Amino acid sequence: MAGSGASDATHRPRFATSALVTYATSLTVAFVSLLNVLITARYLGPTGRGQVAFVQAIAGFTSTVGLLGIEQANVNLAGTHPAWRRALATNSLILAALLGGCCVAVVGLLAATVPAVGRGLPPGLLALALAAIPMLIARTYLVSLLDGDYRFWVSNTAALLSPLSGVVVNGALAVAGLLTAASASVTWVAGQTAGMLLLAWFVARRSVGFGRPDRRVARRALAFGSKAHIGRVANLGNYRLDQWLVGAIAGPRELGLYSVAVAWSEVLFYVPTTLARVQRPDIVRATPRVAARRVAAVFRVAMVLTLPGALVLILGAPVLCSGFFGPRFTEAAPALRVLALGAFGVVAVKLLGDALTAQRRPLLSSAAIGVGFVFTVALDLLLIPQHGGFGAAIASTIAYSAAGITAATMFVRVLRGEPGDLRPRAADLPALVGKLRGLLARG
């Protein structure tokens, strides 16, 4: 009941169950999202697809900059201070409006004074990207708040709304011959908004509810979040900023090609992202030694599951790009192959960096990711002017690898883990298969 403040932590689901369901949802979201990219890319071509990706990059990166780490604080504080959850919920909406408004003003001013910021993007699409920012911030805050209370199924459902609506609406418009970059961008924003409204409704009606705003809780959230925020922004430098830079420096067509490579490479993110989300509430509550042991075991599993996917991307890049998206996207294959080489860095940053934040070491996590950010920006500016999306792919892979090595080093030293515990073992895969078999048998 809303307002009860009761936590699902006392009835938390099994880790394996949560991980399996969340991963299945992530795969579904990935598949449906890829269908959406396929529809827009085939119908609009590289330039039109690039404009849609540009809108998403501007809104996604800017909203992440505006988060100020409140989403990280929501997970930790909801787990360690259950009585604060109602205030956290209300504070989240207020802060989303305030911080989002500031982001809109800054980027709007920047775009007006530096035209390259929105190069090749019609003014209406730039305005749409800016308008989406406060909503995206609120959505992220609410997801983290519910995840901290083990409500993964709600955020999973919300995550499905945007790609599903995209496939239905964009597919219908394409069949009717009416699909444009503007309509595809509006559909994306509408789907994200629907997800945010679902989360807000659940918090209000089925979860803790919205209580009185609390300045003391807000200060605690900002104090913790600001330490983790640097890392979150730096991490997104590999994921959204590089696309923004490709669009601004090389133009929408090159971004359209690169966005297809990125869409396929995102397969590498789903295993570590899912496991990091599901284990986070438990790691928040664990001692450092217990956390190190649990995270190391999960890291090994993630590597076992992710590396084969990277190999498939490398070998199948030509078919995945030109075969699925058409001959106009043949040039995306080399970038995809390079991006797949960053598999280790992706897994390490997602799991080991997140564990440091969960263990109240957000500055260390931010420092590790900051190493990658420095590589990203420096190499992007060096390589994109001459090599476009392929240069951005090289920069991204090097950056993720550097950040992953740094995160692994800090994880071992700070949480007193053993380096050998991070190395995949021959017994990991049979053990994983046995656990999944037992889980499915019980289901």
C-alpha positions, 0 to 999 in steps of 0.5 A: 500500500502506498505510504506504508514504507514497507520494503520488498527487501524482506521478501526479496527474490532470489538473485538467480531469478532476478538476474534471469528475468532481468536479462531476458527482459534486456534481451527482449528490449535489445531485440525490439530496439534493434528492430526499431533501428532496422526500420528507421535505418532501412527507410531513412538511410544513414542520414535520417538514421543519424538524425534520430541517433543525434536526438537520442545522443543529445538528450541521453548524454545531457540528461545523464550529466544532469543526474548529479548522481542522485540515482546512485544515492537513491539505490544506496539510501533506499536500501540502508534507510528505508524510512527515507524512501517516500522523501526520496521519491518526491525529492527525485521529481523536484530535482529532476525538474530543477536540474533538467531545466538547468541542462536545457538552458545550458545546452540551448545556449551552447547550441545557439552560440556554437552551431556545430553542437547540433550540426545537420539537426533541424531546429525542431528536433533539437528542441525535442531533444532538449524538452526530453531531458527533465523527463529522462532524468526523472525516469532514471531516478525512479528506476533506481529508487525501485531497484533499491527496493528489489522492484526489478519487474517494474523497471523492466516493464517500463524499459519495454515500452519505448522500443515496443511503441517504436516498432509499432508506430515506426513500422506503421508509418514506414508501411504508409510511407510517412516515416520521417526522422522527426516522427521517429524522434517524437515516437522515441520521446513518447515511449520514454515518457510512457515508461516514466509515467508508469514508474511514477504511477507505481511509486504512488499507488503500489509502492511507498508513495510520494511523501513530503520533500526533505532537504536533509535527505536531499543534501545526503543524496547530493553529497553521495551522488556527486561523488559517483556522478563524475564516473557516471558522466565519464562512463557515458562519454563512451556511450553517448558523447562519442555519438554526439561528437561523430554527429557534430564533427563528421555529420549525420550520415557518418553518425548513422553508420556508427549508430548501427555499429553501436546498436549491435555492440550494445549486446555486450552491455546486457549481461554485466548491466543486468548482473550489476543491477540485480546484485546492487541491493545485496552489495550495498548491505554486504561487508567488503570481504563478502562483497568482493567474493560475490562480485568476483564470482558474478564477474567471472560468469559475466565474462564467460557469457560475454566473450562468445558474444564479442566473437560472434560480433567480430566474425559476423560484422559484415552480415550484421551490418550490410546483411540486416541494414542494407548495402548502404551500411556496409561501412559500419562493419569495421567499427563494429569489429573494433567495438567488440574488442572492448568486451573486457572493459565493458564488463569490468567497468559495469560490475567492478566499478558499480561494486565500488559505488555500492560499497560507498567508494564512489570516488574510486569508481569515478576515478576508474571511469574518469581514466576512460573518459580522458582517453575517449575525449582525447582520441575522439578529437584526434581520430573522428575528423579523419576516420569518422565513426571508425575512429570513434570505435577505436577511441571507445575500445581503448577507453573502456579497456583502460577504465576496466583495468583501472576498476579491476585494480581498485576493486582488488586493492580496496575490497581486499579481493584476490586477483585470481578470483577475477579470472574465469575458471573451467568450472564456471560454465558447468556451474552456471549451467547447473544453476540455470537448470535447477532454476528452470526446473523449480520454475 
